Every structure is written in C-alpha cells, then in structure tokens.
Amino acid sequence: MTELREKLGKLEKFKYPLLVLILGVTLMLLPAGSSGHAEGDTDALLRQVLSCSEGVGEAQVIVSENGVVVVCRGAEDAKVRLDIIRAIGSYTGFGSDKITVLKMAD
C-alpha cells in the first residue's frame, strides 16, 4: 500500500500537464466541421453567393472532403474563373488545385 502511495505522490506533480494533454486529445477528437452548417447548406450558400457575383450567372456547386466543383454560365471568362477560385479558396481553405470550375452547358 505504501508503494502505491509513493507512485501516486510522484504522479501528483504531473497532474496539470496530464490534464492539459487529456483536454487536447479530447478537442482533437471533436468533428472538424463543427460550424453548424451541413454540407448541403455549404453548397447552397456558395451557389447563392456565386450566382450573385458579376459574370458568374447561374451556378451549381458541389463541396466534398477532397475539393469543390463549380459549374456556371460565366466559366468561359478567365477573370470570372479566377474570381471563383479565389472566393471558394477563401471560404473553404482549399487550394486552387482542389477547385474545378466548369462551363455550364447551354
């Protein structure tokens, strides 16, 4: 029994670092997308914002864990494509290599 108390006494000086470690691991296990928006909400929000942007026209958006695909009427214009890539990248954090902008069929 005395041996157990000695070991617990040694652990006493590490209780705060252990507490911080446990709290950190718990926070890392929480879902990353805890903003309260479902994936469908994000798609709809991006579609609405892009459709209101100059030159984009009608737009459809798909957001996945691996990237974003945007299909819109104004995709033939290089400036519009660049604006879309910058806007999507700013909102989602994806790099330009994870964002695809396609021209919508007539």
Order of alpha helices (4+ residues) and beta strands (2+ residues): alpha-alpha-alpha-beta-beta-alpha-beta
